[in-house]
Amino acid sequence: METVSVSKPGEERKEERPLKLGSWVANQRTRAAALTPERVEQLSTVGMRWT
């Protein structure tokens, strides 16, 4: 399983967490209306399917 280093806003310390791509994609779809147009375009360019 892949891992990714993440930190909370304002924190310098990073922690390793398993990368759960499916969860991330579902989260982006749910938040699509709140994403900037630039972010939607970036994700669409790399093949994001919104439905």
C-alpha positions in Angstrom: 0.0 0.0 0.0 1.3 3.5 -0.9 1.6 6.1 1.8 1.5 9.9 1.7 3.0 12.5 4.0 0.3 14.9 5.2 0.1 17.8 7.7 -2.7 19.9 9.0 -2.8 23.6 8.1 -0.4 25.5 10.3 1.5 22.4 11.5 5.0 21.7 10.4 5.0 18.1 11.6 4.0 15.6 8.9 2.7 12.1 9.4 2.6 9.1 7.1 -0.9 7.8 6.2 -2.1 5.1 3.8 -3.1 6.6 0.5 -6.8 5.9 -0.1 -7.3 7.1 -3.6 -10.9 6.0 -3.8 -11.8 7.9 -0.7 -10.0 11.0 -2.0 -11.8 10.8 -5.4 -15.2 10.5 -3.7 -14.4 13.4 -1.5 -13.5 15.6 -4.5 -16.7 14.6 -6.2 -18.8 15.5 -3.1 -17.0 18.9 -2.8 -17.1 19.7 -6.6 -19.3 22.8 -6.1 -16.8 24.2 -3.5 -13.7 23.6 -5.6 -12.2 26.5 -7.6 -12.8 26.5 -11.3 -9.0 26.1 -11.8 -9.0 23.0 -9.5 -11.9 21.4 -11.4 -10.1 22.1 -14.7 -6.9 20.5 -13.3 -8.7 17.4 -12.2 -10.7 17.2 -15.5 -7.4 17.4 -17.4 -6.0 14.3 -15.7 -9.2 12.4 -16.4 -11.4 12.9 -13.3 -14.9 11.6 -13.9 -17.4 13.7 -12.0 -20.3 11.3 -12.1 
